Amino acid sequence: MNLHLAEISKHVAPGAHAALLVDQAGWHLAGALTIPKNITIVPLPAKCPELNPQENVWQFMRDNWLSNRVFKSYEDVLDHCCYAWNTLINRPWRIISLGMRDWAHRF
């Protein structure tokens, strides 16, 4: 996570500040993190997938391409994951629909 934060920090425009939304995974909030001065970590409440649309993307991928399978090898897992990811990114309308929240667009 420290390497990830350092990489993000390099891409924040000079004079700007990034707010990084994270879930409650232990490595996102570990006390040993070195958080760059141009980043603020904003933890999302636990068990709130409606605030983290990425959770819906992972669930869609599991439901449609990755679950209920027996993988033959590590390479087989990688092949299936790459297939799922590449199939999804070729369907931008699906990604948009997974992230939409009706309540967020009523105002």
Rosetta constraint file for C-alpha pairs under 8 A:
AtomPair CA 1 CA 5 HARMONIC 6.12 0.50
AtomPair CA 1 CA 27 HARMONIC 6.54 0.50
AtomPair CA 1 CA 28 HARMONIC 6.80 0.50
AtomPair CA 1 CA 33 HARMONIC 7.31 0.50
AtomPair CA 2 CA 6 HARMONIC 6.15 0.50
AtomPair CA 2 CA 33 HARMONIC 5.96 0.50
AtomPair CA 2 CA 34 HARMONIC 5.97 0.50
AtomPair CA 2 CA 35 HARMONIC 7.37 0.50
AtomPair CA 3 CA 7 HARMONIC 6.21 0.50
AtomPair CA 4 CA 8 HARMONIC 6.26 0.50
AtomPair CA 5 CA 9 HARMONIC 6.02 0.50
AtomPair CA 5 CA 34 HARMONIC 7.99 0.50
AtomPair CA 5 CA 35 HARMONIC 6.70 0.50
AtomPair CA 5 CA 36 HARMONIC 7.08 0.50
AtomPair CA 6 CA 10 HARMONIC 6.43 0.50
AtomPair CA 6 CA 35 HARMONIC 7.92 0.50
AtomPair CA 6 CA 36 HARMONIC 6.81 0.50
AtomPair CA 7 CA 11 HARMONIC 6.93 0.50
AtomPair CA 8 CA 12 HARMONIC 6.69 0.50
AtomPair CA 9 CA 18 HARMONIC 7.97 0.50
AtomPair CA 9 CA 36 HARMONIC 6.52 0.50
AtomPair CA 9 CA 38 HARMONIC 6.47 0.50
AtomPair CA 9 CA 39 HARMONIC 6.74 0.50
AtomPair CA 12 CA 16 HARMONIC 6.29 0.50
AtomPair CA 12 CA 17 HARMONIC 6.76 0.50
AtomPair CA 12 CA 18 HARMONIC 6.66 0.50
AtomPair CA 12 CA 38 HARMONIC 7.38 0.50
AtomPair CA 13 CA 17 HARMONIC 7.78 0.50
AtomPair CA 16 CA 38 HARMONIC 6.99 0.50
AtomPair CA 17 CA 38 HARMONIC 4.76 0.50
AtomPair CA 17 CA 39 HARMONIC 5.78 0.50
AtomPair CA 17 CA 40 HARMONIC 7.64 0.50
AtomPair CA 18 CA 38 HARMONIC 6.16 0.50
AtomPair CA 18 CA 39 HARMONIC 4.72 0.50
AtomPair CA 18 CA 40 HARMONIC 6.26 0.50
AtomPair CA 19 CA 39 HARMONIC 5.81 0.50
AtomPair CA 19 CA 40 HARMONIC 4.86 0.50
AtomPair CA 19 CA 41 HARMONIC 6.01 0.50
AtomPair CA 19 CA 42 HARMONIC 6.44 0.50
AtomPair CA 20 CA 39 HARMONIC 6.86 0.50
AtomPair CA 20 CA 40 HARMONIC 6.10 0.50
AtomPair CA 20 CA 41 HARMONIC 4.99 0.50
AtomPair CA 20 CA 42 HARMONIC 5.75 0.50
AtomPair CA 21 CA 41 HARMONIC 6.27 0.50
AtomPair CA 21 CA 42 HARMONIC 4.80 0.50
AtomPair CA 21 CA 43 HARMONIC 5.81 0.50
AtomPair CA 21 CA 44 HARMONIC 6.59 0.50
AtomPair CA 22 CA 28 HARMONIC 6.41 0.50
AtomPair CA 22 CA 41 HARMONIC 7.02 0.50
AtomPair CA 22 CA 42 HARMONIC 6.20 0.50
AtomPair CA 22 CA 43 HARMONIC 4.94 0.50
AtomPair CA 22 CA 44 HARMONIC 5.97 0.50
AtomPair CA 23 CA 28 HARMONIC 7.13 0.50
AtomPair CA 23 CA 43 HARMONIC 5.72 0.50
AtomPair CA 23 CA 44 HARMONIC 5.22 0.50
AtomPair CA 23 CA 45 HARMONIC 7.26 0.50
AtomPair CA 23 CA 46 HARMONIC 7.02 0.50
AtomPair CA 23 CA 52 HARMONIC 7.83 0.50
AtomPair CA 24 CA 28 HARMONIC 6.71 0.50
AtomPair CA 24 CA 29 HARMONIC 7.03 0.50
AtomPair CA 24 CA 43 HARMONIC 6.53 0.50
AtomPair CA 24 CA 44 HARMONIC 6.83 0.50
AtomPair CA 24 CA 45 HARMONIC 7.30 0.50
AtomPair CA 24 CA 46 HARMONIC 6.03 0.50
AtomPair CA 25 CA 29 HARMONIC 6.99 0.50
AtomPair CA 26 CA 30 HARMONIC 5.80 0.50
AtomPair CA 29 CA 33 HARMONIC 7.31 0.50
AtomPair CA 29 CA 43 HARMONIC 7.82 0.50
AtomPair CA 35 CA 39 HARMONIC 6.63 0.50
AtomPair CA 35 CA 40 HARMONIC 7.53 0.50
AtomPair CA 35 CA 41 HARMONIC 7.95 0.50
AtomPair CA 44 CA 48 HARMONIC 7.47 0.50
AtomPair CA 44 CA 51 HARMONIC 7.28 0.50
AtomPair CA 44 CA 52 HARMONIC 7.82 0.50
AtomPair CA 48 CA 52 HARMONIC 6.99 0.50
AtomPair CA 49 CA 53 HARMONIC 6.36 0.50
AtomPair CA 49 CA 55 HARMONIC 5.91 0.50
AtomPair CA 49 CA 56 HARMONIC 7.21 0.50
AtomPair CA 50 CA 101 HARMONIC 7.51 0.50
AtomPair CA 52 CA 56 HARMONIC 7.80 0.50
AtomPair CA 53 CA 57 HARMONIC 6.80 0.50
AtomPair CA 53 CA 98 HARMONIC 6.93 0.50
AtomPair CA 53 CA 99 HARMONIC 4.83 0.50
AtomPair CA 53 CA 100 HARMONIC 7.79 0.50
AtomPair CA 54 CA 58 HARMONIC 6.43 0.50
AtomPair CA 54 CA 99 HARMONIC 7.25 0.50
AtomPair CA 55 CA 59 HARMONIC 6.19 0.50
AtomPair CA 56 CA 60 HARMONIC 6.02 0.50
AtomPair CA 56 CA 98 HARMONIC 6.05 0.50
AtomPair CA 56 CA 99 HARMONIC 7.11 0.50
AtomPair CA 57 CA 61 HARMONIC 6.26 0.50
AtomPair CA 57 CA 95 HARMONIC 7.05 0.50
AtomPair CA 57 CA 98 HARMONIC 6.32 0.50
AtomPair CA 57 CA 99 HARMONIC 7.71 0.50
AtomPair CA 58 CA 62 HARMONIC 6.18 0.50
AtomPair CA 59 CA 63 HARMONIC 5.98 0.50
AtomPair CA 60 CA 64 HARMONIC 6.01 0.50
AtomPair CA 61 CA 65 HARMONIC 5.59 0.50
AtomPair CA 61 CA 66 HARMONIC 6.36 0.50
AtomPair CA 61 CA 84 HARMONIC 6.29 0.50
AtomPair CA 61 CA 85 HARMONIC 7.64 0.50
AtomPair CA 61 CA 88 HARMONIC 7.79 0.50
AtomPair CA 62 CA 66 HARMONIC 4.49 0.50
AtomPair CA 62 CA 67 HARMONIC 5.11 0.50
AtomPair CA 63 CA 67 HARMONIC 5.89 0.50
AtomPair CA 65 CA 80 HARMONIC 7.40 0.50
AtomPair CA 65 CA 84 HARMONIC 5.80 0.50
AtomPair CA 66 CA 80 HARMONIC 6.84 0.50
AtomPair CA 66 CA 81 HARMONIC 7.13 0.50
AtomPair CA 66 CA 84 HARMONIC 7.40 0.50
AtomPair CA 71 CA 76 HARMONIC 5.84 0.50
AtomPair CA 71 CA 77 HARMONIC 5.99 0.50
AtomPair CA 72 CA 76 HARMONIC 5.91 0.50
AtomPair CA 72 CA 77 HARMONIC 7.82 0.50
AtomPair CA 73 CA 77 HARMONIC 6.51 0.50
AtomPair CA 74 CA 78 HARMONIC 6.37 0.50
AtomPair CA 75 CA 79 HARMONIC 6.04 0.50
AtomPair CA 76 CA 80 HARMONIC 6.18 0.50
AtomPair CA 77 CA 81 HARMONIC 6.13 0.50
AtomPair CA 78 CA 82 HARMONIC 6.02 0.50
AtomPair CA 79 CA 83 HARMONIC 6.08 0.50
AtomPair CA 80 CA 84 HARMONIC 6.09 0.50
AtomPair CA 81 CA 85 HARMONIC 6.09 0.50
AtomPair CA 82 CA 86 HARMONIC 5.94 0.50
AtomPair CA 83 CA 87 HARMONIC 5.93 0.50
AtomPair CA 84 CA 88 HARMONIC 6.13 0.50
AtomPair CA 85 CA 89 HARMONIC 6.20 0.50
AtomPair CA 86 CA 90 HARMONIC 6.31 0.50
AtomPair CA 87 CA 91 HARMONIC 6.87 0.50
AtomPair CA 88 CA 92 HARMONIC 7.30 0.50
AtomPair CA 88 CA 94 HARMONIC 7.41 0.50
AtomPair CA 88 CA 95 HARMONIC 7.24 0.50
AtomPair CA 89 CA 95 HARMONIC 7.57 0.50
AtomPair CA 91 CA 95 HARMONIC 6.75 0.50
AtomPair CA 92 CA 96 HARMONIC 6.22 0.50
AtomPair CA 93 CA 97 HARMONIC 6.17 0.50
AtomPair CA 94 CA 98 HARMONIC 6.15 0.50
AtomPair CA 95 CA 99 HARMONIC 6.44 0.50
AtomPair CA 96 CA 100 HARMONIC 6.24 0.50
AtomPair CA 100 CA 104 HARMONIC 7.92 0.50
AtomPair CA 101 CA 105 HARMONIC 6.84 0.50
AtomPair CA 102 CA 106 HARMONIC 6.59 0.50
